[in-house]
Amino acid sequence: MTYPVDVSVDYGDGTRSRGLAVAGILFPIKVLLAIPHLVVLAFVQFGAFVATWIGYWGIAINGSLSPGIARFVHSSLGWNIRMSAWISSLQDEYPAFALEQPEYPATVIITEPTLERSRGLAVAGILWFLKGVLLIPHMIVLYLIGIAAGIAGYIAYWAIAFTGVYPEGIFTFVVGALRWSTRINAWLFSLTDEYPPFALNE
């Protein structure tokens, strides 16, 4: 059974900008270019946390997540993925300053068919740390995967700088790490009640 939250990033022919890869090798330069997004995105993500907490109350009372909150949180995750894809050279196109950018080749796909949610998980979310405790096994594994993905991504910068192509194996692994992280956030934010799999690509 396919998990209802996925991350799709287009590999294309693998060709990427050598200049942006060099900016990635000199990592502070690429981060500097990303600062305008990172500042705005910090406020957006704070808003998503607040909206999620309000959504927990709605679920606890009504048994369903507000469509408006679901759209906003979904959009915030999408913006985060677009920015992560650009910083890591998975994509070269600089993302728009927008909650929605349908044509961007990196996106979060949610196929959850209903907004009905578990009241019990919502109460655990209201008491924020309780829902977070359930994610501890994921966080331990993802911490190690994140380190490996960071190293692999840095190697990819060098490969792009010399060849102009993002190695497909590294690409798949880095996207998998982003997918895993996004699924954890989607579950925490009640975009789905299905506990995330311990998998990069499932």
C-alpha positions in Angstrom: 0.0 0.0 0.0 1.4 3.4 -1.0 1.9 6.0 1.7 -0.4 9.0 1.2 2.4 11.5 1.4 5.1 11.6 -1.2 7.9 13.9 -2.5 8.5 14.1 -6.2 11.6 15.7 -7.6 12.3 15.6 -11.4 15.8 14.2 -12.3 15.4 15.1 -15.9 18.6 14.3 -17.8 20.6 15.0 -14.6 22.3 18.2 -16.0 22.8 20.8 -13.3 24.5 24.2 -13.1 28.2 24.0 -12.4 28.2 27.5 -11.0 25.5 26.7 -8.4 27.4 23.5 -7.6 30.5 25.6 -6.8 28.3 27.9 -4.7 27.3 24.7 -2.9 30.9 23.6 -2.4 31.5 27.0 -0.9 28.3 26.4 1.2 28.0 29.8 2.8 27.6 31.4 -0.6 24.6 29.2 -1.5 23.0 29.8 1.9 23.6 33.5 1.4 21.6 33.4 -1.8 18.9 31.5 0.0 18.5 33.9 2.9 15.5 35.8 1.6 13.6 32.5 1.2 14.8 31.2 4.6 13.7 34.3 6.4 10.2 34.2 4.9 9.9 30.5 5.2 10.8 30.6 8.9 7.6 32.8 9.4 5.6 30.5 7.2 6.7 27.4 9.1 5.9 29.1 12.4 2.5 29.8 11.0 2.1 26.2 10.0 2.9 25.1 13.6 0.3 27.4 15.0 -2.2 26.4 12.4 -1.5 22.7 13.2 -2.1 23.2 16.9 -5.4 25.0 16.2 -6.2 22.1 13.8 -5.6 19.6 16.6 -8.4 21.3 18.6 -10.7 21.1 15.6 -10.0 17.4 15.2 -10.5 16.8 18.9 -13.9 18.5 18.8 -15.2 17.6 15.3 -13.1 14.6 14.3 -11.8 16.3 11.1 -9.0 18.6 10.0 -10.0 22.0 8.6 -9.6 22.2 4.8 -8.0 25.6 5.1 -5.4 24.4 7.6 -4.7 21.3 5.5 -4.0 23.5 2.4 -1.8 25.9 4.3 0.3 23.3 6.0 0.6 21.3 2.8 1.7 24.4 0.9 4.3 25.2 3.6 5.8 21.7 3.3 5.9 22.2 -0.5 7.8 25.5 -0.1 10.2 23.8 2.2 10.8 21.0 -0.3 11.4 23.5 -3.2 13.9 25.4 -1.2 15.7 22.2 0.0 15.8 21.0 -3.6 17.4 24.2 -4.8 19.9 24.4 -1.9 21.0 20.8 -2.6 21.2 21.3 -6.4 18.4 18.7 -6.9 16.9 21.6 -9.0 18.6 24.7 -10.4 15.5 26.9 -10.8 15.2 29.4 -8.0 11.9 28.9 -6.3 9.2 31.6 -6.3 8.2 33.5 -3.1 4.8 31.7 -3.0 3.0 29.1 -1.0 2.0 27.4 -4.3 4.2 26.9 -7.4 2.5 24.1 -9.4 5.1 24.1 -12.2 8.2 23.6 -10.0 9.8 20.2 -10.5 10.0 19.4 -6.8 6.7 19.0 -4.9 4.9 17.3 -2.0 2.0 15.1 -3.1 -0.7 14.2 -0.6 -3.3 11.6 -1.6 -5.1 11.2 1.7 -8.8 10.8 0.6 -10.4 12.3 3.7 -9.9 15.0 6.3 -11.3 12.8 9.1 -8.6 12.3 11.7 -8.0 10.5 15.0 -9.2 12.4 18.1 -6.7 10.5 20.2 -3.7 11.6 18.0 -5.1 15.1 18.0 -5.1 15.2 21.8 -1.5 13.8 21.7 -0.8 16.7 19.4 -2.4 19.3 21.7 0.0 18.0 24.3 2.7 18.4 21.7 5.4 16.4 23.3 3.3 13.3 23.4 2.9 13.1 19.6 6.6 13.9 19.3 7.5 11.0 21.6 5.9 8.6 19.1 8.4 9.9 16.5 11.5 9.3 18.5 12.4 6.0 16.6 12.1 7.9 13.3 14.2 10.9 14.6 17.0 8.6 15.6 17.2 6.9 12.3 16.6 10.1 10.3 19.4 11.9 12.1 21.9 9.3 10.8 20.3 9.4 7.4 20.5 13.2 7.4 24.2 13.1 8.1 24.7 10.6 5.3 22.5 12.7 2.9 24.5 15.8 3.7 27.8 14.1 2.9 26.4 12.6 -0.3 24.9 15.9 -1.3 28.3 17.6 -0.8 30.0 14.9 -3.0 27.3 15.6 -5.6 28.3 19.3 -5.7 31.8 18.2 -6.7 30.5 15.8 -9.3 28.4 18.5 -10.8 31.3 21.0 -10.8 33.4 18.5 -12.8 30.9 16.8 -15.0 27.8 19.0 -15.1 25.6 16.0 -14.0 24.1 15.1 -10.7 24.9 11.4 -10.0 21.6 9.6 -10.2 22.2 7.3 -7.2 23.0 10.2 -4.9 20.0 12.1 -6.3 17.7 9.2 -5.4 19.2 8.9 -1.9 18.9 12.6 -1.1 15.4 12.8 -2.4 14.6 9.8 -0.2 15.9 11.5 2.8 13.7 14.6 2.1 10.7 12.3 1.5 11.2 10.6 4.9 11.5 13.9 6.7 8.5 15.3 4.9 6.4 12.3 5.8 7.3 12.7 9.5 6.2 16.4 9.4 3.0 15.5 7.5 2.1 13.0 10.2 3.0 15.4 13.0 0.9 18.1 11.3 -2.1 15.7 10.9 -2.1 15.7 7.1 -2.4 12.0 7.6 -2.9 9.6 10.5 -1.0 6.8 8.9 2.3 6.3 10.8 5.2 6.9 8.4 7.2 3.9 7.1 10.8 3.4 7.9 11.8 3.8 4.3 13.3 6.2 1.8 11.2 5.3 -1.2 8.2 3.3 -0.1 
